[in-house]
Amino acid sequence: MTPMTHKEANTQPPQASSVPLGALASHRTRIKICGLTREEDVDAAVAAGADAVGFVLYAPSPRYVRPERAAELARRLPPFVTPVLLFVNASATEIIAACAGIPGALVQFHGDETPQACLKPKRPFLRAARIPLDEKAAADDERFDLVKYAEDFKAAQAILLDAHVEGFGGGGKTFNWSLLPPSVNAHLVLSGGLTPANVIDGILQVRPRCLSLAVDVSSGVEVSTTTGATLKGIKSADKINQFVAAVRAADDHLAKNFHRHVQSPASLPPA
């Protein structure tokens, strides 16, 4: 599936939303850079203005770091930059032990965890929702119900949207943003195949559908090889800066559109 172009995103907005226009104007999209493994990449994310950095504590992932290594990297973070620890079907004991070394960490559940399992570590958390790549082809009664999912995991700080691929931990694939519900009563984090080239379209499509929006990038800011693949866990400072700049451009676009709307005679109440 190919993401919609910037022009299409502007001309095909969601048809309904409970989000006030003022919220779109004042909202700053938060940014998380995930899958960090090196000191220089943590420093680059902070310098670029990231709000959070993610460490993958799922051993099968090529971006895996041990809890001790995650704690070592997290100690480089200044105040108000949040470390996020990604787990897949880990026990509460494992999660509590890892968080003990990073007291300010937010937990990200990215497996088959139930709402009850997410509460056991007694930590603030994000819950990943794995959105099917072929959602458009599914029958209406077989589609992923994001509204219900958000209600089931209402204790989460936010629901992270990622593409459903084989295995766990994120696959760098983009799902069809236009098929998301028009209104979700939750804070959302858009993930899955984001890059500096497509994140503007993602924000313009998804931001009007939720209480607030953040974005999460991993492979989209990694160093590219000569074959077009990426070096997993090795980030590019240039790509991180380009990604952050694109997010800020999307925020500016939403703010300008809001001000254009409120200044339009058509938006004024009748005399």
C-alpha positions in Angstrom: 0.0 0.0 0.0 1.4 3.4 -0.9 0.8 6.3 1.5 -1.4 9.1 0.2 0.4 12.1 -1.2 0.5 15.5 0.6 -2.0 16.9 -1.9 -4.4 13.9 -1.4 -4.1 14.2 2.4 -5.2 17.8 2.2 -8.2 17.1 -0.1 -9.5 14.0 1.6 -9.7 14.8 5.4 -11.6 12.5 7.8 -15.3 13.1 7.5 -16.0 13.4 11.2 -14.0 14.0 14.4 -14.6 15.0 18.0 -11.3 16.9 18.1 -11.9 20.7 18.5 -10.2 22.8 15.8 -8.4 24.7 18.5 -6.7 21.5 19.6 -5.3 21.1 16.1 -3.9 24.6 16.1 -2.2 24.4 19.5 -1.0 20.8 19.3 2.7 20.0 19.0 3.4 16.5 17.7 5.6 14.6 20.1 8.4 12.6 18.6 10.0 9.3 19.7 13.1 7.9 18.1 13.1 4.1 18.7 15.5 1.2 18.5 18.6 3.1 19.8 21.7 1.1 20.5 24.6 3.7 20.5 25.6 6.7 22.5 25.9 9.0 19.5 22.4 8.2 18.3 20.9 9.0 21.7 22.8 12.3 21.6 21.6 13.0 18.0 18.0 12.4 19.0 18.2 14.7 21.9 20.0 17.4 19.9 17.3 17.2 17.2 14.5 17.8 19.8 13.1 14.3 20.3 10.7 14.0 23.2 11.4 10.3 23.8 13.8 7.6 22.9 13.1 3.9 22.7 15.1 0.9 23.7 14.1 -2.6 22.5 14.2 -5.2 25.3 13.0 -8.0 23.1 15.9 -10.5 22.5 14.9 -11.7 19.0 15.0 -8.1 17.6 18.1 -7.0 15.7 17.8 -3.7 17.8 17.8 -5.5 21.1 19.8 -4.1 24.0 20.2 -5.7 27.4 18.5 -3.9 30.3 21.9 -2.8 31.7 22.8 -1.3 28.3 19.5 0.5 28.1 20.1 2.0 31.6 23.6 3.1 30.5 22.3 4.8 27.4 19.3 6.4 29.3 21.7 8.1 31.7 22.8 10.4 28.9 19.3 11.8 28.6 18.6 15.3 29.9 15.5 16.2 31.9 12.1 16.0 30.1 13.3 13.5 27.5 11.5 10.2 28.3 13.2 6.8 28.0 10.7 4.1 26.7 11.3 0.4 27.2 9.8 -1.9 24.6 8.7 -5.4 25.8 7.1 -8.3 24.0 5.2 -10.8 26.2 7.7 -10.3 29.1 6.8 -11.1 32.7 6.0 -8.4 35.2 9.1 -9.5 37.1 11.3 -8.8 34.1 9.7 -5.5 33.4 10.0 -4.3 37.0 13.6 -5.3 37.1 14.5 -3.4 33.9 12.6 -0.4 35.1 14.5 -0.4 38.4 17.6 0.7 36.5 15.7 3.5 34.6 13.3 5.0 37.2 11.7 7.5 34.8 11.0 4.9 32.0 7.7 4.5 30.2 6.8 0.9 29.3 5.7 -0.1 25.7 3.8 -3.4 25.4 4.2 -4.7 21.9 3.1 -8.3 22.1 -0.1 -10.2 23.1 -0.4 -8.6 26.5 -3.9 -8.3 28.0 -5.2 -5.2 29.8 -4.6 -6.9 33.1 -1.1 -7.9 32.2 -0.2 -4.3 31.3 -1.2 -3.2 34.8 0.9 -5.7 36.7 4.2 -3.8 36.6 2.5 -0.7 38.0 4.2 1.5 35.4 2.8 4.1 33.0 2.6 2.4 29.6 1.9 2.6 25.9 0.0 -0.3 24.2 0.8 -1.2 20.6 -2.1 -1.9 18.3 -1.1 -4.1 15.3 -3.1 -2.8 12.3 -3.5 -5.3 9.5 -1.8 -4.4 6.3 -4.7 -5.7 4.1 -7.4 -4.0 6.2 -9.2 -2.7 3.1 -9.8 -6.2 1.8 -11.2 -7.5 5.1 -15.0 -7.8 5.6 -16.5 -5.1 7.9 -17.0 -7.5 10.8 -13.3 -8.7 10.5 -11.6 -5.3 10.6 -9.5 -4.3 13.5 -11.7 -2.4 15.9 -9.4 0.4 17.1 -12.2 2.2 19.1 -12.9 -1.0 21.1 -9.2 -1.6 21.5 -8.6 1.9 22.9 -11.5 1.3 25.3 -10.1 -2.1 26.4 -6.7 -0.4 27.1 -8.0 2.8 28.4 -5.4 2.7 31.2 -2.6 3.3 28.7 -1.2 6.7 28.2 -1.6 6.2 24.5 -2.2 3.6 21.8 0.7 3.1 19.4 -0.4 2.2 15.9 1.9 -0.2 14.1 1.5 -2.4 11.0 0.7 -6.1 11.8 3.6 -8.1 10.3 5.1 -11.5 11.1 6.8 -11.5 14.4 6.9 -8.7 17.0 8.6 -5.5 17.7 7.7 -3.5 14.5 8.5 -4.3 10.9 9.0 -0.9 9.2 5.8 -1.3 7.2 3.1 1.3 6.5 -0.6 0.5 6.9 -3.4 2.4 5.3 -4.0 5.4 7.5 -7.1 6.5 5.6 -9.0 3.4 6.9 -8.6 4.4 10.6 -11.8 5.4 12.4 -12.7 9.1 12.0 -12.8 9.6 15.8 -10.9 7.7 18.5 -11.2 8.8 22.1 -7.5 8.2 22.9 -4.1 9.7 22.5 -2.4 7.9 19.6 1.2 7.3 18.5 1.6 6.8 14.8 4.3 4.3 13.9 5.1 1.8 11.2 7.2 2.7 8.2 7.4 6.4 8.9 10.2 8.4 7.2 11.1 12.1 6.6 9.3 11.7 3.3 5.9 10.5 4.5 5.5 11.6 8.1 3.8 14.9 7.1 1.0 13.0 5.3 0.7 10.6 8.2 0.2 13.5 10.7 -2.3 15.3 8.5 -4.4 12.2 8.1 -4.3 10.9 11.6 -4.1 14.0 13.8 -7.8 15.0 13.3 -9.0 11.5 14.4 -7.7 11.5 18.0 -7.2 13.4 21.2 -3.5 14.0 20.5 -0.9 12.5 18.2 2.7 11.6 18.6 5.0 9.8 16.1 7.4 7.0 16.5 10.2 6.2 14.0 13.0 3.6 13.9 14.0 2.2 10.5 13.1 5.5 8.8 16.0 7.2 10.4 18.6 4.4 10.1 21.7 4.5 8.0 21.1 3.1 4.5 23.2 0.5 2.8 24.2 0.4 -0.8 21.4 -2.1 -1.5 18.7 0.2 0.0 18.3 -1.7 3.2 19.1 -0.1 6.6 21.6 -0.9 9.3 19.2 -1.9 12.1 19.9 -0.1 15.3 22.4 2.4 13.6 20.8 5.8 13.2 21.6 8.7 10.9 21.8 12.1 12.6 20.9 13.7 9.2 17.8 11.6 8.8 16.8 12.3 12.4 17.0 16.0 11.8 15.1 15.7 8.6 12.4 13.7 10.3 12.0 16.2 13.1 11.9 19.1 10.6 9.1 17.3 8.7 7.1 16.8 11.8 7.4 20.5 12.6 6.3 21.4 9.1 3.2 19.3 9.6 2.4 21.1 12.8 2.8 24.5 11.1 0.5 23.4 8.3 -2.2 22.4 10.7 -1.9 25.7 12.6 -2.0 27.8 9.4 -5.1 25.9 8.2 -6.8 26.5 11.5 -6.1 30.3 11.4 -7.2 30.4 7.8 -10.4 28.7 8.8 -11.2 31.0 11.8 -10.5 34.1 9.7 -12.7 33.0 6.8 -16.1 34.9 6.6 -17.8 31.5 6.1 -16.6 30.5 9.6 -18.2 33.5 11.3 -21.6 33.2 12.9 -24.5 35.1 11.2 -25.1 38.7 12.4 
